[in-house]
Amino acid sequence: MFFRKKGKLKKEYDQSLLRVLEETKERWNQQRSIDDMSVDYNLNIHCSSKIAEAKYFFLFREAKHRKIVIKR
């Protein structure tokens, strides 16, 4: 009786994690394309690209740890 919410909460947080993961991937792709298109080497742009990449892979590892499967 007390443990019925566990499955519901897990699904809710899994969906939230997937949404944040997709947003972070888009942000990383944008930063990477800006970094690739820049003519001059800009340390700030390069660092922001690396930060976005680190955030994405952190969330990706968390999703893998939680055994989340993306259904397409």
PyMOL Python script that loads the backbone (N, CA, C, O; Angstrom):
from pymol import cmd

cmd.read_pdbstr("""\
ATOM      1  N   MET A   1       0.807  -1.180   0.000  1.00  0.00           N
ATOM      2  CA  MET A   1       0.000   0.000   0.000  1.00  0.00           C
ATOM      3  C   MET A   1       0.865   1.264   0.000  1.00  0.00           C
ATOM      4  O   MET A   1       0.559   2.225  -0.706  1.00  0.00           O
ATOM      5  N   PHE A   2       1.925   1.263   0.778  1.00  0.00           N
ATOM      6  CA  PHE A   2       2.776   2.439   0.876  1.00  0.00           C
ATOM      7  C   PHE A   2       3.780   2.544  -0.271  1.00  0.00           C
ATOM      8  O   PHE A   2       4.328   3.620  -0.510  1.00  0.00           O
ATOM      9  N   PHE A   3       4.025   1.470  -0.969  1.00  0.00           N
ATOM     10  CA  PHE A   3       5.078   1.439  -1.975  1.00  0.00           C
ATOM     11  C   PHE A   3       4.552   1.546  -3.405  1.00  0.00           C
ATOM     12  O   PHE A   3       5.300   1.290  -4.348  1.00  0.00           O
ATOM     13  N   ARG A   4       3.317   1.907  -3.582  1.00  0.00           N
ATOM     14  CA  ARG A   4       2.749   1.989  -4.929  1.00  0.00           C
ATOM     15  C   ARG A   4       3.282   3.170  -5.715  1.00  0.00           C
ATOM     16  O   ARG A   4       3.329   3.104  -6.944  1.00  0.00           O
ATOM     17  N   LYS A   5       3.680   4.233  -5.068  1.00  0.00           N
ATOM     18  CA  LYS A   5       4.148   5.443  -5.754  1.00  0.00           C
ATOM     19  C   LYS A   5       5.540   5.274  -6.341  1.00  0.00           C
ATOM     20  O   LYS A   5       5.955   6.065  -7.189  1.00  0.00           O
ATOM     21  N   LYS A   6       6.262   4.260  -5.905  1.00  0.00           N
ATOM     22  CA  LYS A   6       7.644   4.098  -6.344  1.00  0.00           C
ATOM     23  C   LYS A   6       7.741   3.966  -7.864  1.00  0.00           C
ATOM     24  O   LYS A   6       8.561   4.641  -8.486  1.00  0.00           O
ATOM     25  N   GLY A   7       6.939   3.131  -8.455  1.00  0.00           N
ATOM     26  CA  GLY A   7       6.961   2.955  -9.906  1.00  0.00           C
ATOM     27  C   GLY A   7       6.528   4.205 -10.639  1.00  0.00           C
ATOM     28  O   GLY A   7       7.099   4.553 -11.672  1.00  0.00           O
ATOM     29  N   LYS A   8       5.525   4.880 -10.113  1.00  0.00           N
ATOM     30  CA  LYS A   8       5.020   6.102 -10.730  1.00  0.00           C
ATOM     31  C   LYS A   8       6.060   7.216 -10.668  1.00  0.00           C
ATOM     32  O   LYS A   8       6.261   7.938 -11.645  1.00  0.00           O
ATOM     33  N   LEU A   9       6.716   7.353  -9.524  1.00  0.00           N
ATOM     34  CA  LEU A   9       7.745   8.383  -9.389  1.00  0.00           C
ATOM     35  C   LEU A   9       8.949   8.089 -10.273  1.00  0.00           C
ATOM     36  O   LEU A   9       9.529   9.003 -10.860  1.00  0.00           O
ATOM     37  N   LYS A  10       9.328   6.813 -10.370  1.00  0.00           N
ATOM     38  CA  LYS A  10      10.462   6.459 -11.219  1.00  0.00           C
ATOM     39  C   LYS A  10      10.168   6.811 -12.671  1.00  0.00           C
ATOM     40  O   LYS A  10      11.025   7.367 -13.358  1.00  0.00           O
ATOM     41  N   LYS A  11       8.967   6.494 -13.144  1.00  0.00           N
ATOM     42  CA  LYS A  11       8.604   6.822 -14.521  1.00  0.00           C
ATOM     43  C   LYS A  11       8.599   8.331 -14.748  1.00  0.00           C
ATOM     44  O   LYS A  11       9.036   8.814 -15.793  1.00  0.00           O
ATOM     45  N   GLU A  12       8.099   9.068 -13.757  1.00  0.00           N
ATOM     46  CA  GLU A  12       8.041  10.522 -13.874  1.00  0.00           C
ATOM     47  C   GLU A  12       9.445  11.119 -13.942  1.00  0.00           C
ATOM     48  O   GLU A  12       9.714  11.985 -14.774  1.00  0.00           O
ATOM     49  N   TYR A  13      10.337  10.658 -13.068  1.00  0.00           N
ATOM     50  CA  TYR A  13      11.700  11.182 -13.076  1.00  0.00           C
ATOM     51  C   TYR A  13      12.495  10.702 -14.287  1.00  0.00           C
ATOM     52  O   TYR A  13      13.373  11.413 -14.777  1.00  0.00           O
ATOM     53  N   ASP A  14      12.192   9.507 -14.767  1.00  0.00           N
ATOM     54  CA  ASP A  14      12.847   9.026 -15.984  1.00  0.00           C
ATOM     55  C   ASP A  14      12.470   9.895 -17.178  1.00  0.00           C
ATOM     56  O   ASP A  14      13.326  10.243 -17.991  1.00  0.00           O
ATOM     57  N   GLN A  15      11.186  10.246 -17.285  1.00  0.00           N
ATOM     58  CA  GLN A  15      10.744  11.116 -18.369  1.00  0.00           C
ATOM     59  C   GLN A  15      11.388  12.495 -18.261  1.00  0.00           C
ATOM     60  O   GLN A  15      11.781  13.088 -19.266  1.00  0.00           O
ATOM     61  N   SER A  16      11.492  12.995 -17.042  1.00  0.00           N
ATOM     62  CA  SER A  16      12.143  14.288 -16.824  1.00  0.00           C
ATOM     63  C   SER A  16      13.613  14.227 -17.224  1.00  0.00           C
ATOM     64  O   SER A  16      14.133  15.151 -17.849  1.00  0.00           O
ATOM     65  N   LEU A  17      14.277  13.133 -16.861  1.00  0.00           N
ATOM     66  CA  LEU A  17      15.687  12.959 -17.215  1.00  0.00           C
ATOM     67  C   LEU A  17      15.865  12.884 -18.724  1.00  0.00           C
ATOM     68  O   LEU A  17      16.811  13.460 -19.261  1.00  0.00           O
ATOM     69  N   LEU A  18      14.977  12.186 -19.414  1.00  0.00           N
ATOM     70  CA  LEU A  18      15.066  12.092 -20.873  1.00  0.00           C
ATOM     71  C   LEU A  18      14.862  13.451 -21.533  1.00  0.00           C
ATOM     72  O   LEU A  18      15.542  13.777 -22.506  1.00  0.00           O
ATOM     73  N   ARG A  19      13.929  14.244 -21.011  1.00  0.00           N
ATOM     74  CA  ARG A  19      13.691  15.575 -21.560  1.00  0.00           C
ATOM     75  C   ARG A  19      14.933  16.464 -21.370  1.00  0.00           C
ATOM     76  O   ARG A  19      15.347  17.161 -22.296  1.00  0.00           O
ATOM     77  N   VAL A  20      15.511  16.434 -20.192  1.00  0.00           N
ATOM     78  CA  VAL A  20      16.708  17.238 -19.924  1.00  0.00           C
ATOM     79  C   VAL A  20      17.882  16.727 -20.761  1.00  0.00           C
ATOM     80  O   VAL A  20      18.704  17.516 -21.226  1.00  0.00           O
ATOM     81  N   LEU A  21      17.961  15.422 -20.950  1.00  0.00           N
ATOM     82  CA  LEU A  21      19.030  14.836 -21.758  1.00  0.00           C
ATOM     83  C   LEU A  21      18.941  15.315 -23.206  1.00  0.00           C
ATOM     84  O   LEU A  21      19.962  15.648 -23.808  1.00  0.00           O
ATOM     85  N   GLU A  22      17.739  15.355 -23.768  1.00  0.00           N
ATOM     86  CA  GLU A  22      17.568  15.825 -25.148  1.00  0.00           C
ATOM     87  C   GLU A  22      17.893  17.313 -25.274  1.00  0.00           C
ATOM     88  O   GLU A  22      18.519  17.735 -26.247  1.00  0.00           O
ATOM     89  N   GLU A  23      17.465  18.107 -24.290  1.00  0.00           N
ATOM     90  CA  GLU A  23      17.778  19.539 -24.321  1.00  0.00           C
ATOM     91  C   GLU A  23      19.280  19.780 -24.221  1.00  0.00           C
ATOM     92  O   GLU A  23      19.823  20.648 -24.905  1.00  0.00           O
ATOM     93  N   THR A  24      19.939  19.016 -23.377  1.00  0.00           N
ATOM     94  CA  THR A  24      21.380  19.164 -23.206  1.00  0.00           C
ATOM     95  C   THR A  24      22.125  18.727 -24.462  1.00  0.00           C
ATOM     96  O   THR A  24      23.139  19.323 -24.825  1.00  0.00           O
ATOM     97  N   LYS A  25      21.626  17.691 -25.122  1.00  0.00           N
ATOM     98  CA  LYS A  25      22.254  17.251 -26.366  1.00  0.00           C
ATOM     99  C   LYS A  25      22.146  18.324 -27.440  1.00  0.00           C
ATOM    100  O   LYS A  25      23.104  18.586 -28.166  1.00  0.00           O
ATOM    101  N   GLU A  26      20.967  18.946 -27.536  1.00  0.00           N
ATOM    102  CA  GLU A  26      20.787  20.036 -28.502  1.00  0.00           C
ATOM    103  C   GLU A  26      21.718  21.201 -28.198  1.00  0.00           C
ATOM    104  O   GLU A  26      22.316  21.771 -29.110  1.00  0.00           O
ATOM    105  N   ARG A  27      21.844  21.558 -26.927  1.00  0.00           N
ATOM    106  CA  ARG A  27      22.734  22.650 -26.536  1.00  0.00           C
ATOM    107  C   ARG A  27      24.192  22.312 -26.869  1.00  0.00           C
ATOM    108  O   ARG A  27      24.948  23.168 -27.328  1.00  0.00           O
ATOM    109  N   TRP A  28      24.575  21.043 -26.629  1.00  0.00           N
ATOM    110  CA  TRP A  28      25.942  20.619 -26.940  1.00  0.00           C
ATOM    111  C   TRP A  28      26.186  20.677 -28.448  1.00  0.00           C
ATOM    112  O   TRP A  28      27.241  21.138 -28.884  1.00  0.00           O
ATOM    113  N   ASN A  29      25.223  20.216 -29.245  1.00  0.00           N
ATOM    114  CA  ASN A  29      25.368  20.277 -30.703  1.00  0.00           C
ATOM    115  C   ASN A  29      25.483  21.715 -31.198  1.00  0.00           C
ATOM    116  O   ASN A  29      26.260  21.996 -32.111  1.00  0.00           O
ATOM    117  N   GLN A  30      24.714  22.630 -30.600  1.00  0.00           N
ATOM    118  CA  GLN A  30      24.811  24.041 -30.978  1.00  0.00           C
ATOM    119  C   GLN A  30      26.186  24.607 -30.634  1.00  0.00           C
ATOM    120  O   GLN A  30      26.799  25.296 -31.450  1.00  0.00           O
ATOM    121  N   GLN A  31      26.663  24.320 -29.442  1.00  0.00           N
ATOM    122  CA  GLN A  31      27.973  24.824 -29.027  1.00  0.00           C
ATOM    123  C   GLN A  31      29.079  24.238 -29.900  1.00  0.00           C
ATOM    124  O   GLN A  31      30.031  24.934 -30.255  1.00  0.00           O
ATOM    125  N   ARG A  32      28.951  22.969 -30.241  1.00  0.00           N
ATOM    126  CA  ARG A  32      29.967  22.323 -31.074  1.00  0.00           C
ATOM    127  C   ARG A  32      29.979  22.917 -32.483  1.00  0.00           C
ATOM    128  O   ARG A  32      31.045  23.106 -33.070  1.00  0.00           O
ATOM    129  N   SER A  33      28.798  23.211 -33.024  1.00  0.00           N
ATOM    130  CA  SER A  33      28.749  23.796 -34.368  1.00  0.00           C
ATOM    131  C   SER A  33      29.300  25.226 -34.350  1.00  0.00           C
ATOM    132  O   SER A  33      29.965  25.644 -35.297  1.00  0.00           O
ATOM    133  N   ILE A  34      29.029  25.971 -33.285  1.00  0.00           N
ATOM    134  CA  ILE A  34      29.603  27.314 -33.166  1.00  0.00           C
ATOM    135  C   ILE A  34      31.115  27.227 -33.078  1.00  0.00           C
ATOM    136  O   ILE A  34      31.824  28.023 -33.695  1.00  0.00           O
ATOM    137  N   ASP A  35      31.610  26.268 -32.315  1.00  0.00           N
ATOM    138  CA  ASP A  35      33.056  26.082 -32.170  1.00  0.00           C
ATOM    139  C   ASP A  35      33.685  25.687 -33.503  1.00  0.00           C
ATOM    140  O   ASP A  35      34.779  26.147 -33.829  1.00  0.00           O
ATOM    141  N   ASP A  36      33.009  24.845 -34.274  1.00  0.00           N
ATOM    142  CA  ASP A  36      33.538  24.420 -35.572  1.00  0.00           C
ATOM    143  C   ASP A  36      33.513  25.549 -36.602  1.00  0.00           C
ATOM    144  O   ASP A  36      34.409  25.640 -37.442  1.00  0.00           O
ATOM    145  N   MET A  37      32.497  26.408 -36.543  1.00  0.00           N
ATOM    146  CA  MET A  37      32.367  27.481 -37.522  1.00  0.00           C
ATOM    147  C   MET A  37      33.263  28.684 -37.242  1.00  0.00           C
ATOM    148  O   MET A  37      33.525  29.488 -38.137  1.00  0.00           O
ATOM    149  N   SER A  38      33.729  28.808 -36.014  1.00  0.00           N
ATOM    150  CA  SER A  38      34.535  29.987 -35.683  1.00  0.00           C
ATOM    151  C   SER A  38      35.880  29.929 -36.399  1.00  0.00           C
ATOM    152  O   SER A  38      36.525  28.883 -36.472  1.00  0.00           O
ATOM    153  N   VAL A  39      36.276  31.069 -36.918  1.00  0.00           N
ATOM    154  CA  VAL A  39      37.526  31.159 -37.662  1.00  0.00           C
ATOM    155  C   VAL A  39      38.701  31.245 -36.696  1.00  0.00           C
ATOM    156  O   VAL A  39      39.693  30.532 -36.845  1.00  0.00           O
ATOM    157  N   ASP A  40      38.584  32.114 -35.719  1.00  0.00           N
ATOM    158  CA  ASP A  40      39.625  32.258 -34.718  1.00  0.00           C
ATOM    159  C   ASP A  40      39.376  31.295 -33.565  1.00  0.00           C
ATOM    160  O   ASP A  40      38.237  30.919 -33.287  1.00  0.00           O
ATOM    161  N   TYR A  41      40.446  30.908 -32.907  1.00  0.00           N
ATOM    162  CA  TYR A  41      40.318  30.071 -31.722  1.00  0.00           C
ATOM    163  C   TYR A  41      39.921  30.962 -30.561  1.00  0.00           C
ATOM    164  O   TYR A  41      40.651  31.883 -30.195  1.00  0.00           O
ATOM    165  N   ASN A  42      38.761  30.685 -29.986  1.00  0.00           N
ATOM    166  CA  ASN A  42      38.275  31.447 -28.860  1.00  0.00           C
ATOM    167  C   ASN A  42      38.152  30.501 -27.672  1.00  0.00           C
ATOM    168  O   ASN A  42      37.411  29.520 -27.718  1.00  0.00           O
ATOM    169  N   LEU A  43      38.882  30.808 -26.616  1.00  0.00           N
ATOM    170  CA  LEU A  43      38.905  29.927 -25.455  1.00  0.00           C
ATOM    171  C   LEU A  43      37.540  29.830 -24.784  1.00  0.00           C
ATOM    172  O   LEU A  43      37.160  28.756 -24.318  1.00  0.00           O
ATOM    173  N   ASN A  44      36.801  30.928 -24.728  1.00  0.00           N
ATOM    174  CA  ASN A  44      35.483  30.899 -24.087  1.00  0.00           C
ATOM    175  C   ASN A  44      34.515  29.991 -24.827  1.00  0.00           C
ATOM    176  O   ASN A  44      33.772  29.234 -24.202  1.00  0.00           O
ATOM    177  N   ILE A  45      34.518  30.057 -26.133  1.00  0.00           N
ATOM    178  CA  ILE A  45      33.630  29.205 -26.930  1.00  0.00           C
ATOM    179  C   ILE A  45      34.027  27.739 -26.778  1.00  0.00           C
ATOM    180  O   ILE A  45      33.171  26.864 -26.650  1.00  0.00           O
ATOM    181  N   HIS A  46      35.320  27.484 -26.794  1.00  0.00           N
ATOM    182  CA  HIS A  46      35.809  26.113 -26.656  1.00  0.00           C
ATOM    183  C   HIS A  46      35.456  25.552 -25.273  1.00  0.00           C
ATOM    184  O   HIS A  46      35.044  24.399 -25.155  1.00  0.00           O
ATOM    185  N   CYS A  47      35.618  26.363 -24.242  1.00  0.00           N
ATOM    186  CA  CYS A  47      35.294  25.919 -22.883  1.00  0.00           C
ATOM    187  C   CYS A  47      33.800  25.667 -22.715  1.00  0.00           C
ATOM    188  O   CYS A  47      33.404  24.693 -22.075  1.00  0.00           O
ATOM    189  N   SER A  48      32.972  26.532 -23.281  1.00  0.00           N
ATOM    190  CA  SER A  48      31.528  26.317 -23.165  1.00  0.00           C
ATOM    191  C   SER A  48      31.103  25.053 -23.916  1.00  0.00           C
ATOM    192  O   SER A  48      30.168  24.367 -23.502  1.00  0.00           O
ATOM    193  N   SER A  49      31.789  24.748 -25.014  1.00  0.00           N
ATOM    194  CA  SER A  49      31.502  23.520 -25.739  1.00  0.00           C
ATOM    195  C   SER A  49      31.881  22.297 -24.900  1.00  0.00           C
ATOM    196  O   SER A  49      31.136  21.318 -24.862  1.00  0.00           O
ATOM    197  N   LYS A  50      33.012  22.347 -24.244  1.00  0.00           N
ATOM    198  CA  LYS A  50      33.460  21.239 -23.401  1.00  0.00           C
ATOM    199  C   LYS A  50      32.558  21.068 -22.173  1.00  0.00           C
ATOM    200  O   LYS A  50      32.302  19.944 -21.742  1.00  0.00           O
ATOM    201  N   ILE A  51      32.080  22.182 -21.615  1.00  0.00           N
ATOM    202  CA  ILE A  51      31.166  22.110 -20.473  1.00  0.00           C
ATOM    203  C   ILE A  51      29.849  21.469 -20.890  1.00  0.00           C
ATOM    204  O   ILE A  51      29.313  20.627 -20.170  1.00  0.00           O
ATOM    205  N   ALA A  52      29.328  21.861 -22.041  1.00  0.00           N
ATOM    206  CA  ALA A  52      28.082  21.272 -22.546  1.00  0.00           C
ATOM    207  C   ALA A  52      28.267  19.779 -22.808  1.00  0.00           C
ATOM    208  O   ALA A  52      27.364  18.985 -22.543  1.00  0.00           O
ATOM    209  N   GLU A  53      29.426  19.399 -23.325  1.00  0.00           N
ATOM    210  CA  GLU A  53      29.709  17.984 -23.570  1.00  0.00           C
ATOM    211  C   GLU A  53      29.759  17.207 -22.259  1.00  0.00           C
ATOM    212  O   GLU A  53      29.223  16.102 -22.173  1.00  0.00           O
ATOM    213  N   ALA A  54      30.396  17.772 -21.242  1.00  0.00           N
ATOM    214  CA  ALA A  54      30.488  17.097 -19.951  1.00  0.00           C
ATOM    215  C   ALA A  54      29.112  16.925 -19.313  1.00  0.00           C
ATOM    216  O   ALA A  54      28.827  15.881 -18.726  1.00  0.00           O
ATOM    217  N   LYS A  55      28.264  17.939 -19.424  1.00  0.00           N
ATOM    218  CA  LYS A  55      26.913  17.844 -18.878  1.00  0.00           C
ATOM    219  C   LYS A  55      26.123  16.751 -19.582  1.00  0.00           C
ATOM    220  O   LYS A  55      25.414  15.976 -18.941  1.00  0.00           O
ATOM    221  N   TYR A  56      26.250  16.692 -20.913  1.00  0.00           N
ATOM    222  CA  TYR A  56      25.517  15.680 -21.671  1.00  0.00           C
ATOM    223  C   TYR A  56      25.958  14.273 -21.272  1.00  0.00           C
ATOM    224  O   TYR A  56      25.119  13.404 -21.029  1.00  0.00           O
ATOM    225  N   PHE A  57      27.264  14.047 -21.204  1.00  0.00           N
ATOM    226  CA  PHE A  57      27.728  12.706 -20.883  1.00  0.00           C
ATOM    227  C   PHE A  57      27.445  12.327 -19.434  1.00  0.00           C
ATOM    228  O   PHE A  57      27.285  11.144 -19.133  1.00  0.00           O
ATOM    229  N   PHE A  58      27.380  13.303 -18.530  1.00  0.00           N
ATOM    230  CA  PHE A  58      26.976  13.012 -17.163  1.00  0.00           C
ATOM    231  C   PHE A  58      25.534  12.518 -17.130  1.00  0.00           C
ATOM    232  O   PHE A  58      25.227  11.514 -16.486  1.00  0.00           O
ATOM    233  N   LEU A  59      24.657  13.227 -17.826  1.00  0.00           N
ATOM    234  CA  LEU A  59      23.251  12.814 -17.876  1.00  0.00           C
ATOM    235  C   LEU A  59      23.083  11.489 -18.607  1.00  0.00           C
ATOM    236  O   LEU A  59      22.231  10.678 -18.245  1.00  0.00           O
ATOM    237  N   PHE A  60      23.899  11.272 -19.642  1.00  0.00           N
ATOM    238  CA  PHE A  60      23.840  10.020 -20.392  1.00  0.00           C
ATOM    239  C   PHE A  60      24.219   8.844 -19.491  1.00  0.00           C
ATOM    240  O   PHE A  60      23.565   7.802 -19.517  1.00  0.00           O
ATOM    241  N   ARG A  61      25.275   9.015 -18.694  1.00  0.00           N
ATOM    242  CA  ARG A  61      25.680   7.948 -17.776  1.00  0.00           C
ATOM    243  C   ARG A  61      24.607   7.696 -16.711  1.00  0.00           C
ATOM    244  O   ARG A  61      24.380   6.555 -16.310  1.00  0.00           O
ATOM    245  N   GLU A  62      23.956   8.760 -16.262  1.00  0.00           N
ATOM    246  CA  GLU A  62      22.884   8.604 -15.283  1.00  0.00           C
ATOM    247  C   GLU A  62      21.714   7.826 -15.891  1.00  0.00           C
ATOM    248  O   GLU A  62      21.138   6.959 -15.233  1.00  0.00           O
ATOM    249  N   ALA A  63      21.366   8.128 -17.123  1.00  0.00           N
ATOM    250  CA  ALA A  63      20.289   7.390 -17.795  1.00  0.00           C
ATOM    251  C   ALA A  63      20.675   5.928 -17.991  1.00  0.00           C
ATOM    252  O   ALA A  63      19.838   5.037 -17.849  1.00  0.00           O
ATOM    253  N   LYS A  64      21.920   5.687 -18.310  1.00  0.00           N
ATOM    254  CA  LYS A  64      22.395   4.313 -18.486  1.00  0.00           C
ATOM    255  C   LYS A  64      22.371   3.570 -17.150  1.00  0.00           C
ATOM    256  O   LYS A  64      22.016   2.393 -17.093  1.00  0.00           O
ATOM    257  N   HIS A  65      22.747   4.259 -16.091  1.00  0.00           N
ATOM    258  CA  HIS A  65      22.739   3.659 -14.762  1.00  0.00           C
ATOM    259  C   HIS A  65      21.318   3.311 -14.322  1.00  0.00           C
ATOM    260  O   HIS A  65      21.102   2.289 -13.671  1.00  0.00           O
ATOM    261  N   ARG A  66      20.348   4.159 -14.676  1.00  0.00           N
ATOM    262  CA  ARG A  66      18.949   3.921 -14.328  1.00  0.00           C
ATOM    263  C   ARG A  66      18.272   2.943 -15.283  1.00  0.00           C
ATOM    264  O   ARG A  66      17.106   2.597 -15.095  1.00  0.00           O
ATOM    265  N   LYS A  67      19.011   2.491 -16.321  1.00  0.00           N
ATOM    266  CA  LYS A  67      18.526   1.523 -17.309  1.00  0.00           C
ATOM    267  C   LYS A  67      17.287   2.033 -18.035  1.00  0.00           C
ATOM    268  O   LYS A  67      16.283   1.332 -18.166  1.00  0.00           O
ATOM    269  N   ILE A  68      17.389   3.273 -18.502  1.00  0.00           N
ATOM    270  CA  ILE A  68      16.306   3.889 -19.251  1.00  0.00           C
ATOM    271  C   ILE A  68      16.451   3.517 -20.723  1.00  0.00           C
ATOM    272  O   ILE A  68      17.532   3.642 -21.298  1.00  0.00           O
ATOM    273  N   VAL A  69      15.365   3.064 -21.323  1.00  0.00           N
ATOM    274  CA  VAL A  69      15.358   2.690 -22.735  1.00  0.00           C
ATOM    275  C   VAL A  69      14.508   3.701 -23.489  1.00  0.00           C
ATOM    276  O   VAL A  69      13.361   3.959 -23.123  1.00  0.00           O
ATOM    277  N   ILE A  70      15.081   4.273 -24.547  1.00  0.00           N
ATOM    278  CA  ILE A  70      14.337   5.210 -25.365  1.00  0.00           C
ATOM    279  C   ILE A  70      13.591   4.422 -26.437  1.00  0.00           C
ATOM    280  O   ILE A  70      14.197   3.714 -27.241  1.00  0.00           O
ATOM    281  N   LYS A  71      12.279   4.555 -26.435  1.00  0.00           N
ATOM    282  CA  LYS A  71      11.456   3.844 -27.405  1.00  0.00           C
ATOM    283  C   LYS A  71      11.139   4.767 -28.553  1.00  0.00           C
ATOM    284  O   LYS A  71      10.617   5.861 -28.340  1.00  0.00           O
ATOM    285  N   ARG A  72      11.441   4.352 -29.762  1.00  0.00           N
ATOM    286  CA  ARG A  72      11.191   5.166 -30.949  1.00  0.00           C
ATOM    287  C   ARG A  72      10.229   4.496 -31.855  1.00  0.00           C
ATOM    288  O   ARG A  72       9.897   5.036 -32.910  1.00  0.00           O
TER     289      ARG A  72
END
""", "prot")
cmd.dss("prot")
cmd.show_as("cartoon", "prot")
cmd.util.cbc("prot")
cmd.orient("prot")
